[in-house]
Amino acid sequence: MEFTGAHILSINQFERADIERIFAVADSMEPYALRRKVTRVLEGAILGNMFFEPSTRTRVSFGAAFNLLGGEVRETTGFESSAIAKGESLYDTARVLSGYSDVICMRHPMSGSVAEFAEASRVPVLNGGDGSNEHPTQALLDLYTIRQELFDKGRNIDGLRIAMIGDLKHGRTVHSLCKLLCLFNNIQVTLVSPNELAMPENVVDMLREAGHEVIISDDLTRGISSVDIAYSTRIQEERFSSKDEADLYRGRFRLNQSIYTKFCEPNTVIMHPLPRDSREDANELDNDLNQNPNLAIFRQADNGVLVRMALFALVLDVVDQVDKYSRDVNWYSGR
Ligand code: CP
């Protein structure tokens, strides 16, 4: 695909070569993400970071990635602090904010809303999550992490065995990740969820059409027994009609060290897009896994900066200029 000026809205827009390009650029961002070097390549550029749903990682890592490339960030968080609360349309908001920004990142609770906004925007828009539809940049950082974790074990993405666990109906990260895996070969995907929270059929069909083996289960211990990656997800309480309904499923698929030791292969990598629900009645990834070297959740979150830096550099067409505007850091960097 042509990255320059493109919106990043869905995994459907990528081919495998595009993913390899993004990952190669993400690799090249490491000295900047680790604060060994500084670049000012986006000096003067402005990111409009618009988050109409709660976020820690996506919002802050988009902002940090833009800052690390030398750009500035303007944020809107929550409907109540935006004129949308006064009835302004997405069209008008997009026309106005794209006049103030060089690129916009947006999260919104309605599926399809970020694409609608992008149609009216005069600058590239990156989808930070639209309802239960997609979270493409999360899927990219997830796959980047999988690639890194497998590489350390002498493997690559083709031939991967992965279990996705939890609320697969509402979890936009797993929808996007499944679509992304369709670009690779010979993947075995085990989908572990209560029947009511199963992966949407169109996503399952897509995996099968790509030639992948799909196993559907509601048994956590069997589901995680022969996989390279156990990818846990949160019950997406905000997508249920009531908290009581979400409570029916909360805590159903808890993974802790003793279950891991008993049922997983020795080097199974544990992933989660985060936030993990660590309340006592959920505890979907127990704190007793925190010292497990195969718990990759914080490496995964760190990788969000690299992948988002790569996307900004590609979309704003500065990949070849990043080093030209760089210097060593002045301060102590303990990373
Ligand atoms: N993974 C993710 O989207 O986290 P946030 O909701 O904190 O952005």
Residues whose N, C-alpha, C, O or C-beta is under 5 A from the ligand:
A	BS01	CP	P54 S55 T56 R57 T58 R59 P273 L274 P275
